[in-house]
């Protein structure tokens, strides 16, 4: 019996791998459901279940059983550690075995008992203060910070370095930085963040500047940090781990890193969602000192025991606020728990919210905060229109369909519809599709692979409508979205702000529609206050509702 059990488990594992590698290409969904199907480019979707190979429009995972579906559906791939019930059918398209309820799929993400582990010592304070920097008076330092809108908080904040020579970087690094930006002065962000990071302190940097400037501010000290660590045998894992929100951001950071480490003998690897896993596995086998990753892909490799983070002593969260808005809070906490607790942690933010403050408190120790510029979102410069529609709950669906007919003109017009419950995602997605609009839906219970699949469908114009909950991962390129609909009213100003951002396009235009029912009057004051603080026009209906609430 043992031999049979082993054979069945091997067969299930082989089937899972075959399914993951097998893709079906389809081009022309039915016009009744696809609308603009004939003009769409081909999209590759994974093998799945009884409708494999049929011409079906894209659908969200976990759809209703009585309606047809295509793509990542109900089947789950078995993994090592799962109890698998194997069913063998004749014919094609019957799917694969699913894990039992006692699945151990996430057991490999449990953090080790750090108190019982003997960890090698590591250097944190990697660079002494330059003589020129130390000789500046307090008045000179404060005058520089004031002139450049630099605000600092924390204990024993190092003085800024006003020239690259004051940073005491190795010659190869100084040369690479200057070659990358010849003639460019050190930015205000770099002048203050470099000395903080080089002294081994935890850092929270708040800046709305370009991501490449941010990455240089933490990568240069990271390279010095790597040089100061004791040599370790191959396969011990990265010393520096940088988490980014999207695959595009990860690739940009990698490009900067590759430029900076030229001539050092160091290596960078990139573990980003949206790319094939096999080349990334090869990078892991070869090893690298610096790892740039997206949270979902990193966790996938951690689950498979392909990544060792015990050597990591320099941990960076780039665009942490964006990752939180995309639903990666649990991912970030899980990764952090698997990195040694005496690490150095650096968090980069574009804005401060209650959620980011909570994350910072959990992940950093005795941190220094550096804020550069007027760290507020420039909502007033974004020509985004806000429209409130007061209606009964029962009329929302009809209003949405009517809105789609009015505003969606071609495949370039895409919409995100935010709802509160996952059941609403399912119901609304199918209602919209049956009206002729291609749609997908995601919510927090879906896997990274399922979310990627749905988001790619939106990004590449295969579908025009995405129905989502706030907790769903939404790595969405804002350029691809013109309309945001608050089908269910956001519960707070922060939530409204997160949704609002998706309507901001590169040309500053976009429209946010908010459906308000009688039960939503309690949120009217918060939304009105948010719009006024952002110097945006308050819709008259929303203003009237807020006044009624205030008079109670």
C-alpha positions in Angstrom: 0.0 0.0 0.0 2.9 2.3 0.8 4.2 1.9 -2.8 0.8 2.7 -4.2 0.5 5.8 -2.0 4.0 7.0 -3.1 3.1 6.3 -6.8 -0.2 8.3 -6.5 1.6 11.2 -4.8 4.3 11.2 -7.5 1.6 11.1 -10.2 -0.2 14.0 -8.6 3.0 16.1 -8.4 3.8 15.3 -12.0 0.3 16.3 -13.0 0.6 19.6 -11.1 3.8 20.4 -12.8 2.4 19.5 -16.2 -0.7 21.7 -15.6 1.4 24.7 -14.6 3.5 24.5 -17.8 0.6 23.9 -20.2 -0.9 27.0 -21.6 -3.9 27.3 -24.0 -4.1 30.3 -26.3 -7.5 31.6 -27.3 -8.4 34.6 -29.4 -12.0 35.2 -30.1 -14.5 35.1 -27.2 -18.2 35.2 -28.2 -19.3 38.7 -29.3 -22.3 38.6 -27.0 -20.0 38.4 -24.0 -16.8 39.8 -25.3 -18.1 43.0 -27.0 -14.8 44.0 -28.6 -13.5 40.5 -28.8 -12.5 40.6 -32.5 -10.1 43.5 -31.9 -8.4 42.0 -28.8 -4.8 40.6 -28.9 -4.4 37.0 -28.0 -4.0 36.2 -24.3 -2.5 33.0 -22.9 -4.5 31.4 -20.0 -3.7 28.3 -18.0 -5.2 24.9 -18.5 -8.2 24.2 -16.3 -11.1 21.8 -15.9 -14.1 20.8 -18.0 -14.1 23.7 -20.4 -10.5 23.4 -21.4 -10.0 24.5 -24.9 -13.4 26.1 -25.4 -13.9 29.6 -26.6 -15.0 31.3 -23.4 -14.5 34.8 -22.1 -12.1 35.4 -19.2 -13.7 34.8 -15.9 -12.7 35.3 -12.3 -11.5 32.4 -10.2 -14.0 30.5 -8.0 -17.0 31.4 -10.2 -20.5 30.0 -9.7 -20.7 26.3 -10.5 -23.8 26.7 -12.7 -22.1 29.1 -15.1 -19.2 28.3 -17.5 -15.8 29.3 -16.6 -12.3 29.5 -18.1 -8.9 30.1 -16.6 -7.8 29.5 -13.0 -10.8 28.0 -11.5 -11.7 25.7 -8.7 -8.8 23.2 -9.0 -5.8 23.7 -6.8 -2.4 22.3 -7.5 -1.3 19.6 -5.0 2.0 20.4 -3.2 4.4 18.3 -1.3 3.0 17.9 2.3 -0.6 17.9 1.1 -2.8 14.9 1.6 -4.0 14.2 -2.0 -7.0 12.3 -3.2 -6.3 11.3 -6.8 -9.1 10.7 -9.2 -8.3 9.4 -12.7 -10.7 10.0 -15.5 -10.7 9.0 -19.2 -11.0 11.8 -21.7 -9.6 15.4 -21.5 -10.1 18.5 -19.5 -11.0 16.9 -16.1 -8.5 19.0 -14.1 -6.1 17.8 -11.4 -6.4 16.6 -7.8 -7.0 19.2 -5.1 -5.3 19.4 -1.7 -7.3 18.2 1.3 -8.4 20.5 4.0 -5.3 19.6 6.1 -3.0 21.2 3.6 0.5 22.1 4.8 1.1 24.5 1.9 2.1 27.4 4.2 4.0 25.5 6.9 7.3 26.4 5.4 6.6 30.1 6.0 6.6 29.7 9.8 9.5 31.8 11.2 12.3 29.9 13.0 12.8 30.2 16.7 15.5 32.9 16.5 16.5 32.6 20.1 17.6 29.0 19.6 19.7 29.7 16.5 23.4 30.6 16.5 23.7 33.4 13.9 27.0 34.8 12.7 27.8 38.3 13.7 27.3 41.1 11.2 28.6 44.7 10.9 26.0 47.5 10.9 28.0 50.7 11.4 29.8 50.5 8.1 31.3 53.9 7.7 32.8 56.5 10.0 31.8 60.1 9.6 33.9 62.1 7.2 36.1 64.9 8.7 34.4 67.6 6.6 31.0 66.5 7.7 31.9 66.4 11.4 33.3 69.9 11.3 30.1 71.5 10.2 28.3 73.5 12.9 24.8 72.7 14.1 23.6 76.0 12.5 25.0 75.0 9.1 23.3 71.6 9.3 20.0 73.1 10.2 20.2 75.8 7.5 20.8 73.1 4.9 17.9 71.1 6.0 15.6 74.1 6.1 16.7 75.2 2.7 16.1 71.8 1.2 12.8 70.9 3.0 14.5 68.1 4.9 12.9 67.1 8.2 14.4 64.5 10.6 13.2 62.9 13.8 14.8 60.3 16.0 17.7 59.7 18.3 21.3 60.9 17.4 20.5 61.7 13.8 23.7 61.8 11.7 24.5 65.1 9.9 23.9 65.1 6.1 26.7 64.6 3.6 26.7 67.4 1.1 29.1 65.8 -1.4 29.6 62.3 -2.5 33.1 62.3 -1.2 31.8 62.8 2.3 30.0 59.4 2.1 33.3 57.5 2.2 32.1 55.1 -0.5 34.5 52.6 -2.0 36.2 54.0 -5.2 34.3 51.7 -7.5 30.9 52.7 -6.0 31.8 56.4 -6.1 32.8 56.1 -9.8 29.7 54.2 -10.7 27.4 56.7 -9.1 29.1 59.6 -10.8 29.1 57.8 -14.2 25.4 57.1 -13.8 24.6 60.8 -13.2 27.6 62.8 -14.5 27.6 66.3 -13.1 24.5 65.8 -11.0 24.8 66.9 -7.3 23.8 64.7 -4.4 20.0 65.0 -3.8 18.5 66.2 -0.6 17.2 62.7 0.0 20.6 61.1 -0.5 22.4 63.6 1.7 20.5 62.6 4.7 19.6 58.9 4.1 23.1 57.8 3.2 24.7 58.7 6.6 21.7 57.2 8.5 21.9 53.9 6.5 25.7 53.8 6.7 25.6 54.1 10.5 23.5 50.9 10.6 20.3 52.7 11.8 16.8 51.7 10.9 15.4 54.3 8.5 12.0 55.5 7.4 12.2 57.8 4.4 9.2 59.7 3.3 9.5 61.3 -0.2 7.3 61.7 -3.3 10.4 61.9 -5.5 11.2 59.5 -8.4 11.8 55.8 -7.5 15.3 55.7 -9.1 16.4 58.5 -6.7 15.0 56.5 -3.8 16.7 53.3 -4.9 20.1 55.0 -5.1 19.6 56.3 -1.6 19.3 52.8 -0.1 21.3 50.7 -2.7 24.6 52.6 -2.3 24.7 52.0 1.5 23.5 48.4 0.9 26.6 47.7 -1.3 28.9 49.1 1.5 27.0 46.9 4.0 27.7 43.8 1.8 31.4 44.6 1.7 31.6 44.8 5.5 30.1 41.4 6.1 32.1 38.2 6.6 32.4 35.9 3.6 29.9 33.1 3.5 29.8 29.9 1.4 27.7 29.8 -1.7 24.0 29.1 -1.2 23.6 31.0 2.1 21.2 33.4 0.6 21.3 37.2 0.0 22.6 39.8 2.4 20.4 42.5 1.0 16.7 42.0 0.4 14.6 44.7 -1.4 10.9 44.3 -1.7 9.1 46.3 -4.3 5.4 46.6 -5.2 5.4 45.5 -8.9 7.6 43.7 -11.4 8.3 46.9 -13.2 9.6 48.5 -10.1 11.7 45.5 -9.3 13.3 45.6 -12.8 14.1 49.3 -12.4 15.8 48.7 -9.1 17.8 45.8 -10.5 19.0 48.0 -13.3 20.3 50.6 -10.8 21.9 47.9 -8.7 23.7 46.3 -11.6 25.2 49.7 -12.5 26.3 50.4 -9.0 28.0 47.0 -8.4 30.0 47.0 -11.6 33.6 46.1 -10.8 32.8 44.8 -7.3 32.3 41.1 -8.0 28.8 41.3 -6.4 25.7 39.9 -8.1 22.1 41.0 -8.1 19.1 38.7 -8.7 15.5 39.6 -9.4 12.5 37.5 -8.2 9.5 39.3 -9.7 6.0 38.1 -10.4 5.0 38.0 -14.1 8.2 36.3 -15.2 9.0 32.6 -15.7 10.2 30.9 -12.5 12.8 28.6 -14.0 15.4 31.3 -14.8 14.8 32.8 -11.3 15.4 29.4 -9.7 18.7 29.3 -11.6 19.6 32.7 -10.1 18.8 31.3 -6.7 21.1 28.3 -7.3 23.9 30.5 -8.4 23.5 32.9 -5.5 23.7 36.7 -5.2 24.4 39.2 -2.5 21.5 41.5 -3.4 18.0 40.2 -4.0 15.2 42.4 -5.5 11.8 40.8 -5.2 8.0 41.3 -5.3 6.3 39.9 -2.1 4.2 37.3 -3.9 7.0 35.7 -5.9 9.3 35.7 -2.9 6.8 33.9 -0.7 6.1 31.4 -3.4 9.8 30.5 -3.4 9.9 30.5 0.4 7.0 28.0 0.4 9.0 25.7 -1.9 12.1 26.1 0.4 14.1 27.7 -2.5 15.1 30.8 -0.6 17.2 31.1 2.5 16.9 34.5 4.3 19.0 33.7 7.4 22.0 35.6 5.9 19.9 38.7 5.2 20.9 41.6 7.4 19.8 44.6 5.3 16.0 44.6 4.6 14.4 47.3 2.4 10.7 47.9 1.7 10.4 50.2 -1.3 7.0 51.9 -1.8 5.8 50.2 1.4 2.6 52.3 1.4 1.8 51.1 -2.1 2.3 47.5 -1.1 0.0 47.9 1.8 -2.7 49.5 -0.5 -2.3 46.5 -2.8 -3.1 44.1 0.0 0.4 42.9 0.8 0.4 43.6 4.5 0.4 39.9 5.5 3.1 39.2 2.9 5.4 41.8 4.4 4.9 40.6 7.9 5.6 37.0 6.9 8.8 37.9 5.0 10.0 40.1 7.9 9.4 37.4 10.4 11.7 35.1 8.4 14.5 37.6 8.4 16.8 37.7 11.4 15.5 40.1 14.1 18.8 42.0 14.4 18.7 43.1 10.8 18.8 46.7 9.6 15.4 47.8 8.2 14.7 50.6 5.8 11.2 51.7 4.8 10.4 54.0 1.9 7.0 55.8 1.8 5.3 58.3 -0.5 2.9 59.2 2.2 2.2 58.4 5.9 -1.0 56.8 7.0 -2.2 54.8 10.0 -1.4 51.6 8.2 2.1 52.6 7.3 2.7 53.8 10.9 1.6 50.5 12.3 3.9 48.7 9.9 6.9 50.8 10.8 6.3 50.3 14.5 6.3 46.5 14.0 9.3 46.2 11.7 11.8 48.9 12.9 13.7 49.5 16.1 14.9 53.0 17.2 14.4 54.3 13.7 15.2 57.7 12.2 12.6 59.3 10.0 13.7 61.5 7.1 11.0 63.5 5.2 12.0 65.4 2.1 9.8 68.1 0.4 6.2 68.8 1.2 5.2 65.3 1.9 1.5 65.6 1.0 -0.2 64.1 -2.0 -0.7 66.9 -4.6 -4.4 66.0 -5.2 -5.2 69.6 -6.2 -2.9 69.3 -9.3 -4.6 66.2 -10.5 -7.6 67.0 -12.6 -9.7 64.2 -11.3 -13.5 64.6 -11.3 -15.5 63.3 -8.3 -19.1 62.4 -8.9 -21.5 61.3 -6.2 -24.7 59.4 -7.0 -27.2 59.0 -4.2 -29.4 55.9 -4.9 -31.1 53.0 -3.3 -29.1 49.8 -2.8 -31.3 47.9 -5.2 -30.6 50.4 -8.0 -26.8 50.3 -7.8 -26.4 47.5 -10.3 -28.6 49.2 -12.9 -26.7 52.5 -12.4 -23.4 50.7 -13.0 -24.6 49.1 -16.2 -25.9 52.5 -17.4 -22.6 54.1 -16.5 -20.7 51.5 -18.5 -22.7 52.3 -21.6 -22.1 56.0 -21.1 -18.4 56.1 -20.4 -16.7 53.1 -22.0 -16.1 54.0 -25.6 -13.3 51.6 -26.6 -10.7 49.1 -25.3 -8.6 52.0 -23.9 -11.3 52.9 -21.4 -11.0 50.6 -18.3 -12.7 50.7 -15.0 -12.2 49.4 -11.5 -15.3 48.8 -9.4 -14.7 48.5 -5.6 -17.0 46.5 -3.4 -16.9 45.4 0.2 -17.7 41.7 0.0 -16.4 38.8 -2.1 -19.9 37.6 -2.9 -20.6 41.0 -4.4 -17.5 40.5 -6.5 -18.9 37.3 -7.9 -22.5 38.6 -8.4 -21.5 41.9 -10.0 -18.9 40.4 -12.2 -21.4 38.0 -13.8 -24.1 40.6 -14.1 -21.7 43.0 -15.9 -20.5 40.2 -18.2 -24.0 39.1 -19.1 -24.7 42.7 -20.1 -21.9 42.3 -22.7 -19.0 43.8 -20.9 -15.9 41.7 -20.4 -15.0 41.6 -16.7 -12.9 39.8 -14.1 -13.1 39.9 -10.3 -10.6 39.4 -7.5 -10.7 39.4 -3.7 -8.4 38.7 -0.8 -8.9 34.9 -0.8 -7.3 34.4 -4.3 -3.8 33.3 -4.7 -1.0 35.5 -6.2 -1.2 33.5 -9.4 -5.0 34.1 -9.7 -4.6 37.8 -9.1 -1.8 38.1 -11.6 -3.9 36.4 -14.2 -6.9 38.7 -13.7 -4.7 41.9 -13.5 -2.9 41.0 -16.6 -6.2 40.6 -18.4 -7.0 44.2 -17.4 -3.6 45.6 -18.1 -3.5 44.1 -21.7 -7.0 45.2 -22.5 -8.5 41.7 -22.6 -11.1 42.8 -20.2 -12.4 46.4 -19.5 -13.9 46.0 -16.0 -12.2 44.8 -12.8 -14.4 44.2 -9.8 -12.4 44.0 -6.6 -12.4 44.2 -2.8 -10.1 46.6 -1.0 -8.0 43.7 0.4 -7.3 42.1 -3.0 -3.8 42.5 -4.4 -4.0 45.2 -7.1 -0.7 45.8 -8.9 -2.5 47.9 -11.5 -0.8 50.4 -13.8 -2.7 53.6 -13.2 -2.2 54.6 -16.9 -4.5 51.7 -17.9 -7.5 52.9 -15.7 -9.7 55.9 -16.5 -12.7 55.3 -14.2 -13.0 54.2 -10.6 -16.5 53.3 -9.2 -17.1 53.1 -5.4 -20.0 50.7 -5.7 -19.8 50.3 -2.0 -18.9 53.4 -0.2 -15.3 53.4 1.3 -15.3 53.1 5.1 -12.6 55.8 5.7 -10.7 58.7 4.2 -7.6 56.4 3.8 -9.7 53.9 1.9 -11.1 56.6 -0.4 -7.6 57.8 -1.0 -6.3 54.4 -2.0 -9.2 53.9 -4.4 -8.9 57.4 -5.7 -5.3 56.9 -6.8 -6.2 54.4 -9.4 -8.1 57.0 -11.4 -5.1 59.3 -11.7 -3.6 59.1 -15.1 -0.3 60.5 -16.5 -2.3 63.3 -18.0 -3.9 64.1 -14.7 -7.4 63.1 -15.8 -9.8 60.5 -14.5 -13.2 60.2 -12.9 -14.3 58.7 -9.6 -17.9 57.7 -9.1 -19.3 57.0 -5.6 -22.7 55.3 -5.1 -24.2 56.5 -1.8 -27.1 54.8 -0.2 -29.1 55.8 2.8 -26.9 53.6 5.0 -23.8 55.4 3.7 -24.7 58.8 5.2 -22.3 58.2 8.1 -19.4 58.3 5.7 -20.5 61.5 4.0 -18.7 63.8 6.4 -15.4 62.0 6.1 -15.4 62.0 2.4 -16.4 65.7 2.3 -13.6 66.6 4.6 -11.1 64.6 2.5 -12.0 66.3 -0.7 -11.9 69.8 0.9 -8.4 69.1 2.4 -7.3 68.0 -1.0 -8.7 71.2 -2.5 -11.0 69.2 -4.8 -14.6 70.0 -5.7 -17.2 68.4 -3.4 -20.1 66.9 -5.3 -23.3 68.8 -4.3 -25.2 65.6 -3.4 -22.4 64.5 -1.1 -22.2 68.0 0.5 -26.0 67.9 1.1 -25.8 64.5 2.7 -23.0 65.6 5.0 -25.0 68.6 6.1 -27.9 66.4 7.0 -25.7 64.2 9.1 -24.2 67.2 10.8 -27.6 68.5 11.8 -28.6 65.3 13.6 
